[in-house]
Amino acid sequence: MTQNKRARWTHRWLSIVFTATVIICFVALTGSLPSWVFYLPLLPLALLMATGLYLFALPYAARWRNGRRAPLET
């Protein structure tokens, strides 16, 4: 598996984990749980941001490596 495919796979599964933790937090609102439960989605969110920024930069890095410049929009 290449690094790009691994990053996409990781990003996809992190989004599932993040969604599940947010749902857990909304369910926890009905009961009385400790306040640290509401900080659970922050770790997957930070990892999602890191993988998302990597995936966002991939096309620009490929153009830079190939020596091509992005076309100017008018």
C-alpha positions in Angstrom: 0.0 0.0 0.0 1.5 3.3 -1.0 1.7 6.3 1.4 -1.1 8.1 -0.4 -3.5 5.2 -0.2 -2.5 4.7 3.5 -3.3 8.3 4.2 -6.7 8.1 2.5 -7.5 4.9 4.3 -6.5 6.4 7.6 -8.4 9.6 7.0 -11.5 7.6 6.1 -11.4 5.4 9.2 -10.6 8.4 11.4 -13.7 10.1 10.2 -15.8 7.1 11.2 -14.2 7.1 14.7 -14.8 10.8 15.0 -18.4 10.5 14.0 -18.9 7.6 16.6 -17.3 9.7 19.4 -19.5 12.7 18.6 -22.6 10.4 18.7 -21.4 9.0 22.0 -21.1 12.5 23.4 -24.6 13.4 22.3 -25.9 10.2 24.0 -23.9 11.1 27.1 -25.8 14.4 27.3 -28.9 12.3 28.5 -27.0 10.8 31.4 -24.6 12.1 34.0 -21.1 11.3 32.9 -17.8 13.0 33.8 -16.9 16.0 31.8 -13.8 14.4 30.2 -16.1 12.4 28.0 -16.8 15.5 26.0 -13.1 15.8 25.1 -13.0 12.4 23.5 -13.6 13.7 19.9 -10.6 16.0 20.0 -8.0 13.4 19.4 -9.6 12.0 16.2 -10.4 15.5 15.1 -6.7 16.5 15.4 -5.6 13.4 13.5 -8.3 14.2 10.9 -6.9 17.7 10.5 -3.3 16.3 10.0 -4.3 13.7 7.4 -6.6 16.2 5.7 -3.9 18.8 5.4 -1.6 16.1 4.0 -4.2 15.0 1.4 -4.9 18.6 0.5 -1.2 19.3 -0.2 -0.6 16.2 -2.3 -1.6 17.7 -5.7 0.5 20.8 -5.0 3.5 18.7 -4.0 3.2 16.6 -7.1 3.2 19.7 -9.3 6.2 21.1 -7.4 8.2 17.8 -7.7 7.5 17.6 -11.5 8.6 21.2 -12.0 5.2 22.4 -13.3 3.5 25.5 -12.1 -0.2 25.7 -11.4 -2.1 27.5 -14.2 -3.2 31.0 -13.3 -7.0 31.5 -13.1 -8.4 34.6 -14.8 
